[in-house]
Amino acid sequence: MPKPVTHKKSQRPAAKRSSNIEVSLSTTPDRPPQHSDPNPHWEFAHPPQPSLTESSSATPLESGGAEPVERPSKTISYTQVGWGPAPKDSRIGHRFSRISRFSTDFAGNSCKRQQRRDRIDSGVNTLHSTESNQRKSVPSVVIRVPFESFEESLNRGSRDVCKRQPSKAVAPISFSPPTSAPTRVIRGPFAPTNAPPIAPSRQRTLTSSLNAVPPSATPMSHPPEIVNFGANIRFRPKQYYEPRTEDEVLDILRRHARDKIRVVAALHSWSDLLQSDDAVVCLKRFTHIETRVDDEGHTHATVGAGCRIKFLLKELGKQNLTLPAIGLITEQMIAGAIATGTHGSGNHSISHHVEEVRLAAYNHETGEPEIFTISAGDDLRAARCHLGCMGVILSVSFRCVPQYYVGEINAKYQTIEDVLAHEEDSPLQHFFLQPHRWGFTVQHRSLAQPLTDPMYRLDMRLYFIGFFVTFDVGLHLAFKLLVSVLRSRSLTRLFHRHVVPFLLLEDKTYIGRSDQILTWEHELFRHFEIELFVPKEHLPEAAEFITEVLKVCDGATREPSEKVAALLDRIDMRDRLASLHGVFTHHYPICIRRILRDDTLISMATGDDECWYSFSFITLSRPRENFKQMADFLADSTTRLFRARLHWGKYFPLGHDHARTAYPRLDDFTTICRKYDPLGVFQNAFTEEILGLNTAEGHPGS
Ligand SMILES: Cc1cc2nc3c(=O)[nH]c(=O)nc-3n(C[C@H](O)[C@H](O)[C@H](O)COP(=O)(O)OP(=O)(O)OC[C@H]3O[C@@H](n4cnc5c(N)ncnc54)[C@H](O)[C@@H]3O)c2cc1C
């Protein structure tokens, strides 16, 4: 089974830009036929591209000229899953495991292609074999889109979906209680959200449920103890509220205008962002979802702050829509997820995609609580990754994308260069640095067309069940047994070298809905985690550095390699690493993900770098002190050597110095927080330290 290959970029000069084509243009020659390839090559019959077709209407292509013409084009590569007997060398024999690959251009680069252009239907697509020139129907095709075209492809699809399903796309999914709160639009193209009229049947339910419980603007008489996912944060606030309307939120803000308020969501953060001794507010009752279609046919969703992502995905899925980005799990509430720049791989963070936020905060001049609609400028960039420091987020708006499918194929490589060589072909991939084997396991992922064949659907179901049993449950149980019960370092090493590498099924593409393939049931075991982000330019060096540090911490080596020793000398941390010799045997694969540049003020992927790579270090061991020693060292050293940043929602052992150096726009963020919260009501000790507000000059109100 051949491993995916990367197509070489054209050496030819770019074609002249046509005036009425808006996409960025390049030329790529057709892939020359490779008759020696064991697999057939297929040509994908792609959908018409309206703007490109229109722009080229005067070319010989459309006027019936027989000669292929050189036209400006955007390259897209496809991998197709075809029918046929399983290759002999395949580990898992299966009729779908033949994969071939080719590239073609966005507009259809030749006359022949243009004539063969065909329509895609979800399900069976019509493809043409370039070898036999015979039309064949195959169950589906995996589309590999270079990452810069990813968003474009989704958006194009979004318009298609809206056109196909106009009535569905405009229907609101559920309703929020109406509000009489004063609303102010800061600026931006969108009017403040008007709750749609409540359907009579629905209205009855809401009214009766509102009458059934006491007003939630009064705190609970016995505030519950708040414990986060990792059980490393535990506190009992003085007051705890679960408001149901925006008016109630404003009441709470009025009541605590001179105190401290912290909002909590699904409590899936490990950092001290959540901690509060005073008033805590949870918006778990704000779960409304409204969708609207704009003039260009894009669907936008406005989502209540307390809506869990999994619920949102389910509801959007009913309209064949989904979120533009997701993380590895979907348990978070939407306002909590954006608060810390939650991300997946091969895309921007969820925060980047936020279009509008409704915020309950304080009027800078009057000090009165008020509701603000923020939809543009630096205020929006701040609200996109807000750390809970701007006020109470009431709702968040996104532009949805049409539901998309992702093909996944697993593979192993020894070097990070090999892994990165496949990135163009599988832009959504994430990969794992395997401790004690020190190789890489990759889940190659790219856009795909759904499969409708019942056999394949059954196969997919089995894959999901197998993955759940083997990884989400089995592997975690094994790690837990090794590190918490047996506490055996040597067994942990053996397990990683001789068992883990063989758990993943390789050489076979699995296609599923985006939210099925891109997420895991990763929350079944309560782990503890730190995540470090390094810019692309430092990735290989950082991976080598981390490997050496983990080896020393494990006790496998006493001294790091010469190269890493020299790096440590540069920051005077060699002795500190030596003191960690044998302190912790890391037992969990280190997940590495790529996050595209964010348009925010302080999310981890903000700034000028094209993209960032995150390293997630997870432990299931208790106590966690030894892991923390290793994590502290990694955080300290990588921030100084590789400009690393730390995930705001995960273990965060650094302070203001790090934040100030890592985020050039931190001061702008702080200024905007003060604009909505002049007295620092929404700050806690952690955020005051990070933002530098606990100094005399930085103190709110000074
Ligand atoms: C098992 C697991 C898997 C994870 N996977 C990923 C992943 O793949 N990628 C990733 O980037 N992260 C991941 N995380 C981290 C997680 O996504 C973030 O920490 C996220 O912020 C948690 O969201 P939450 O809803 O639990 O919010 P909380 O943890 O409850 O709150 C987070 C912050 O948001 C603030 N906040 C919440 N709601 C509001 C509101 N309405 N108004 C104002 N402020 C508010 C809180 O004050 C707090 O500062 C994972 C965490 C876990 C436990």
The ligand as a Gaussian input file, in Angstrom:
#p B3LYP/6-31G(d) Opt

LIG

0 1
 C      -11.039000      16.395000      27.878000
 C      -10.683000      17.767000      27.373000
 C      -10.347000      17.931000      26.045000
 C       -9.999000      19.192000      25.567000
 N       -9.671000      19.312000      24.259000
 C       -9.286000      20.520000      23.798000
 C       -8.923000      20.688000      22.436000
 O       -8.997000      19.765000      21.627000
 N       -8.478000      21.905000      22.037000
 C       -8.382000      22.952000      22.903000
 O       -7.943000      24.021000      22.498000
 N       -8.768000      22.828000      24.190000
 C       -9.207000      21.643000      24.645000
 N       -9.593000      21.529000      25.956000
 C       -9.604000      22.734000      26.804000
 C      -10.983000      23.407000      26.775000
 O      -11.506000      23.438000      25.473000
 C      -10.875000      24.852000      27.247000
 O      -10.269000      24.922000      28.487000
 C      -12.238000      25.541000      27.284000
 O      -12.038000      26.881000      27.622000
 C      -13.187000      24.899000      28.294000
 O      -14.494000      25.345000      28.029000
 P      -15.624000      25.287000      29.150000
 O      -16.922000      25.449000      28.482000
 O      -15.435000      24.111000      30.001000
 O      -15.308000      26.614000      29.950000
 P      -14.744000      26.827000      31.479000
 O      -13.569000      25.937000      31.591000
 O      -15.861000      26.557000      32.409000
 O      -14.387000      28.314000      31.418000
 C      -13.301000      28.761000      30.669000
 C      -13.193000      30.283000      30.769000
 O      -14.310000      30.865000      30.135000
 C      -14.921000      31.812000      30.987000
 N      -16.347000      31.797000      30.667000
 C      -17.117000      30.720000      30.459000
 N      -18.359000      31.095000      30.120000
 C      -18.371000      32.437000      30.115000
 C      -19.360000      33.408000      29.833000
 N      -20.596000      33.083000      29.487000
 N      -19.023000      34.701000      29.937000
 C      -17.777000      35.064000      30.287000
 N      -16.806000      34.186000      30.556000
 C      -17.100000      32.887000      30.472000
 C      -14.600000      31.347000      32.380000
 O      -14.627000      32.432000      33.277000
 C      -13.198000      30.824000      32.188000
 O      -12.312000      31.888000      32.257000
 C       -9.978000      20.300000      26.448000
 C      -10.340000      20.134000      27.780000
 C      -10.696000      18.881000      28.236000
 C      -11.080000      18.711000      29.663000

